[in-house]
Amino acid sequence: MRDGVGIGAGMGQRQGWDYPRMKSMRPLFKSADIDDAKGERAELSTKLKRKIEALGINVDSCTPGLYDLLYCPMVFADTKKAYNGINLHSEIDSSQPLTEENLRLEMLGDELLTYFAERMISKETLERNNVMQVAGDRKIIAFTYRKNGVLVGCKYRTIEKKYWQERNTEKMLYGIDDIAEADEIIIVEGELDKLSVEEAGYYNCVSVPSGAPQTVSLKELPSPEKDVGFQYIWNCKDYLDKASRIILATDSDIPGQALAEELSRRLGRERCWVVHWPKKDEFSSFKDANDVLKNMGADALRDAIHKAELYQVQNLN
């Protein structure tokens, strides 16, 4: 209180507020404007959903944190700097061919060769699979996707296990040329596992390009045209149809088991076999092909694949 005037009244007088008039003021937004805004937001959401599904991500069952390096297109609309100065998606003119030069790729340097050597992957295997790195100060691995020897896509990985892929490219299995005439095929969950299986003496191996789902879908199998998350299977159908036996060597965790189930639904369970990775201890198994290679050696990895068993339906829900 000052001179008998209340705080509210004093503030109202100083600011020139007219309380009766404020009560009668109309809303700032009409209901029609709000409806229009909701409609625009729904349309934007639908477009964004289509773009995410085009990356092979099922938005209906995506768990937060499952996918790395997804960024808001509104925030990064005017900049390429989405991850510490890395351009996540190289802007390649669609009229130009996808080439190592356009992607700024170069041969692996000593640091990344050492990184792979620590994971028991030889320089010979890396060269045969055309594993490269992005030119520049940061050490970014480039797994080049090739079909009939031609570069058709690229997946990038940092040492910190951050992944992204070249956009506007056809989704396909990594190492597809290695199964061109194969009657028996091995499918793994990552490019590093494909290289590991090769170190064990198996060249008829491919990797899925986009990891594993968190759970098995309870929905009916969609048509090939609508099967966005597994489009790489249908794009490689001519190769896969030649195989009479398909060995699923996915990760031992729940997503890896879910991936095996989803693959078997599309490939036909009658020709699918599954690898059970060796026990690490009383309570757990090794996670994947590279985990076995690093800790037990090539012979143990080869033996685990050799002992693959006929696939049985998994109850993962």
Residue pairs with C-beta under 8 A, 6 or more apart in sequence:
1 7
2 10
5 13
11 17
12 19
48 73
49 59
51 73
52 59
52 62
52 70
53 59
53 228
53 229
54 228
55 165
55 167
55 210
56 171
56 209
56 210
56 228
56 229
56 230
56 231
56 232
57 67
57 210
57 229
58 213
58 217
58 228
58 229
61 213
61 214
61 215
61 217
62 214
63 214
66 211
66 214
67 211
68 161
68 162
68 163
68 164
69 82
69 83
69 88
69 162
69 163
69 164
71 82
71 83
71 88
76 82
80 87
80 88
80 91
81 87
82 88
83 162
84 138
85 138
86 138
86 140
88 164
89 164
89 166
89 167
90 102
90 103
90 104
90 166
92 98
92 102
92 103
92 166
92 168
94 168
96 102
98 151
98 152
98 153
98 154
98 166
98 169
99 151
100 106
100 132
100 144
100 151
103 134
103 142
103 154
103 166
104 134
104 135
104 136
105 132
105 133
105 134
105 135
105 142
105 144
105 154
106 132
106 133
106 134
106 135
107 132
107 133
108 116
108 123
108 126
108 131
108 132
108 133
108 141
109 133
109 139
111 139
112 133
112 139
112 141
113 123
113 126
115 139
115 159
116 122
116 123
116 126
116 131
116 195
117 123
119 192
119 196
119 290
119 293
119 294
120 196
120 199
120 290
120 293
120 294
120 297
120 298
121 192
121 195
121 196
121 199
121 290
122 199
125 195
125 198
125 199
126 195
128 198
129 143
129 175
129 194
129 195
129 198
130 144
130 146
131 141
131 142
131 143
131 144
131 191
131 195
132 141
132 142
132 144
133 139
133 140
133 141
133 142
134 140
134 142
134 156
138 158
139 158
139 159
140 156
140 157
140 158
141 156
141 157
141 158
141 159
142 154
142 155
142 156
143 154
143 155
143 156
143 157
143 174
143 191
144 151
144 153
144 154
145 151
145 152
145 153
145 154
145 155
145 169
145 172
145 174
145 176
145 209
146 152
146 176
146 177
147 172
147 176
147 177
148 177
149 177
152 169
152 170
152 172
153 165
153 166
153 169
153 170
153 171
153 172
153 209
154 165
154 166
154 169
155 163
155 164
155 165
155 166
155 174
155 191
155 209
156 163
156 164
156 165
156 166
157 163
157 191
163 211
165 209
165 210
170 235
171 209
171 210
171 231
171 232
171 235
172 209
172 232
172 235
172 236
173 179
173 187
173 206
173 207
173 208
173 209
173 232
173 233
173 236
173 239
174 191
174 194
174 206
174 207
174 208
174 209
175 194
175 205
175 206
175 207
176 206
176 236
176 239
178 203
178 204
178 205
178 206
179 185
179 204
179 205
179 206
179 239
179 240
179 242
179 243
180 239
181 242
182 204
182 242
182 243
183 242
183 243
183 244
183 245
184 204
184 243
184 244
184 245
184 246
184 247
185 204
185 205
185 206
185 240
185 243
185 245
185 246
185 247
186 197
186 202
186 204
186 205
186 206
186 246
186 247
186 249
186 305
187 205
187 206
187 207
187 208
187 246
187 247
187 248
187 249
187 250
187 263
188 194
188 196
188 197
188 205
188 206
188 207
188 208
188 249
188 250
188 288
188 289
189 207
189 208
189 211
189 212
189 249
189 250
189 251
189 256
189 259
189 288
190 207
190 208
190 211
190 288
190 290
191 207
192 290
193 207
193 249
193 288
193 289
193 290
194 205
194 206
194 207
194 289
195 290
196 288
196 289
196 290
196 292
196 293
196 301
197 205
197 249
197 289
197 301
197 305
198 205
199 293
199 298
199 301
200 289
200 293
200 298
200 299
200 301
200 302
200 305
201 298
201 302
202 302
202 305
205 249
206 236
208 232
208 259
208 263
209 232
210 229
210 232
211 255
211 259
212 250
212 251
212 255
212 256
212 258
212 259
213 229
213 255
213 258
213 259
213 262
214 254
214 255
214 258
215 254
215 258
215 316
215 317
216 258
216 261
216 262
216 314
216 316
216 317
217 262
218 317
221 227
221 265
221 266
224 231
224 234
224 237
227 233
227 234
227 266
230 262
230 263
230 266
233 240
233 263
233 266
233 267
240 246
240 267
243 271
244 271
245 271
245 273
246 263
246 267
246 271
246 272
246 273
247 272
247 273
247 274
247 275
247 305
247 308
248 260
248 263
248 264
248 272
248 273
248 274
248 275
248 311
249 274
249 275
249 288
249 289
249 305
249 308
250 256
250 257
250 259
250 260
250 263
250 275
250 288
251 257
251 259
251 287
251 288
252 276
252 277
252 285
252 286
252 287
252 288
253 287
254 316
256 287
256 288
257 314
257 316
258 314
258 316
260 272
260 274
260 311
260 314
261 313
261 314
261 316
263 272
264 272
264 311
264 313
269 311
269 313
272 310
272 311
273 308
273 309
273 310
273 311
274 308
274 309
274 310
274 311
274 312
275 304
275 305
275 307
275 308
276 285
276 304
276 307
276 308
276 309
277 285
277 286
277 287
277 288
277 291
277 292
277 304
278 285
278 286
278 292
278 296
278 300
278 304
279 285
279 286
280 286
280 295
286 292
286 295
286 296
289 301
292 300
292 301
292 304
293 301
